[in-house]
Amino acid sequence: MCKPGQLNTSNTRSTQTEIGDITTILTQSPAEILENKPNSESDSESESSSSSSESGDCSSDYYEPEDDDDFETEDDQYDEEDCDNYLSSHAEPHRERKFIVYESCIRELLSKCNTCNAPTLVKIAAILDTQLVQCNETTSSNAMELEGLKRCQATLDKEGIQVDALVTDRHASVKKYMREKWQGANHYFDVWHVAKGINKKLMKVSSKKDNQDLREWIKSVVNHMYWVASSSSDNEQEKVDKWCSIMLHVCNIHTGFDGDFKQCVHGPIEEHREWIKKGSKHYKLLSEVVMSSYLLRDIPKLSPRLQTYGLEVFHSNLLAFAPKHTHYFYKAMTVRIYLAALHFNENGNRKQAVRKDGEKCWSVSYPKSKKGEKAVPSKIKVDPTYKYIEKLLTVVFERRQEFATYSEASQDALMNYAKAPPAVNATYQPYDKADLVKKRCTCFPTK
């Protein structure tokens, strides 16, 4: 709790602090504060109020410590009971009393839950770390993803950030690394990546002759996977039992399942469906995909809450800063990734735009995978902001003042920042350019 202090009308600050849904805004200037003071009181009462403020009892609506250095000293600490008595004795009906509150106090207040005193979780979409791995830094392109994960883990550990859960695709080397080396974090699979693989395999099977009847069940199987992940929490066996029930559901059997999941939870099915006969050719083809041992091992790891769509959005945003059709050297690519991360962190949580009449803005989009058969509504967000550019310019000017010449700044960067790996062609055999020009020929010579 912040203690009342002497009002300093010559240096009253304007503070705006926003954390989550709680916003504290104090914007009154010294002149406005003086104008709001009651004029019906005599000068003697004003003198007495000023003398009482020096002893710790203030009658103004705004309070600010006189010296920041003395704010947290033991001599100036106030008991909560004294502060509560002060507020109750000076409270006025239908009037909100305002205090200047330090940002550190608000953060400490929101860091604990009022009920269980446990740390609170704040859901944000932000890039905490980025790693650029060059192909010659690993043995193969398949190992680059795991190398990037290891570097990110090292950075988070260095900063003291604890990872409770990690959601990835079904990369084999990542699964092994999480199982053997990073056991402190719960590893989950993104549902979209798993469902995408199932959809691809079923589309391939149904494209063959006499298997077109399976195509109408593909969407149901994919939707069933999303339902299994969202309705089963962290119960791994429940996920497996629910997933296996799809093989009886397609046969129009909705009760008497094995395991803890005994029956379907949907209501009566009124629409006409081409049910699959148990033991038929279509049933066996569907079972080969849905009941494969490789898939059943990964079903318990489906993420019940968090998914990787936020990361996919960042990758889409990255294309605006580093398009794939253009080649960039290592340092230039690193800088462009950093810029994309700054832009995403500032605009990744934008709200939906609202019209003047209060109606939310929507647009109609046609997913490429649906091929025009389905349209979905998309939120229109507010315009992006670019405040990070001002911060970057400030850092540039500060660095210019620190180093007089470009060579000094470059030397400092080489000493304090990560070095770029050798170029990909550094290990290649050198060739003489003049000899290559002489031997150059074309299949379509010109006159």
C-alpha positions, 0 to 999 in steps of 0.5 A: 500500500502506498503511504500518503506524502506531501503534495509537491505542486511544482513537480506533479507527474502524469502517470499511465500504467496499464496491466491486463484489464486494470488501468490507472490514469492520473493526468491532472496538472498542478494547476488543475489540482489547485483549482479543485481545492475547496475555496470555502475554507479559510487561510488558517485552515489551509495552513493547518492542512499544510502543517498536518500534511507535513506530519503525515495527514493529508487532506488533498485527493492526490498524494505523491512521495516527496523523494523516490529514494526515501519511499521504501525506507523503514522509517517511512513505512505506514501500518495498514491499519493506520491507512485504513483508518485514514481512508475511512475517516476522510471518505466522502459519499459519491466521490472517488479518491485518487492516489498516485500508485507506483507501477511496481506496486501494481505488478506485485499486487497482480502477481498473486491470486487473492484466493490461493496466493498462487502466481497468476497467469497472463495470456499474451501472444509474444515472441520471447526469443528467436534463433536463426540456424544456418544449414552448415551449422548442423549435420542435416536440414532435419536437425536444424529445428532441434538445434533451434529448440536447444538454443531457445531453451538455453536462452530461457534458462539463462533469463530464469524463465521456466517453461511449463508446457511446450506445443510443437508438431510431431517432429521425431527428434523433438519428441525424443529430446523432450522425452529424454532431455527436457522432462520438466516441461509437458510436451504437447502436439498441435492439433492442427498439425496432427489433423492435417496429416490425417486429412492428407492420408484419408484424401489419398485413400479416398481418391482411389477407385471405389473408395469415394464413399470414404470422403464424406467421413473425412471431415467428421474424423478431423472434427472428432480429433479436435473434440477429443483434444478439447474435451479430455483435459490432460487425461491421456487414456480418456483421449485414446478411448474417445478417439477409438470410438470413431470406428464404431460411430461410423458403423452407426454404433453409439453405445457399448464402447470399451474403456471409460468412454462408454457411449457417444455424447451427441444427440439423435442423428437426423441427417442421412449418412452412408454408414460403413459396414463393420469389417468391410473394405472401407472399414479396413482402409479407414482403420489403417489410418485412424488406428495406426500404432504411430498415431495412437502413441501421439493421441495422448499428447494432443494439446487440450488448450494451447496451439501453435496458430500464434506462431503460424501468424508470426511466420506469415508476418515474417514474410513481409520483412524477409520474403522467401524469394529474396536472398539475405545474408546471415546478419541481414536475415537476423535483423529482419527477424528481430524487426518482425518479432518487434512488430508482432509483439506490438500488434499481436494482441490488437482488438477487433475494429468497431464501427461508429454505431458500435457494431464489430467489423467482419470480413468474408474469406474463402479458405484455400483448402475449401476450394470455394465450398465454404466461407468463414467470417474473419475479424477486422482488427484495428490498424497496426501501430509502429511505436517500436520504431521510435524506440529503435531510433532512440537506441541508434542515437544513443549508440551514435553518442557512445561511439564516435566512428562507425569502426568503433561501433563495428568493433564493439558489435563484434565483441559483444554480439553473436558472431555469424557462422561461416558462409555456406560456400566457405568449405567449397572448392574455389574456382578461377572466375576467368577459367569459368568464363572461358568454358562457359557455353550455351545450348542456344548460341546467339549471333 
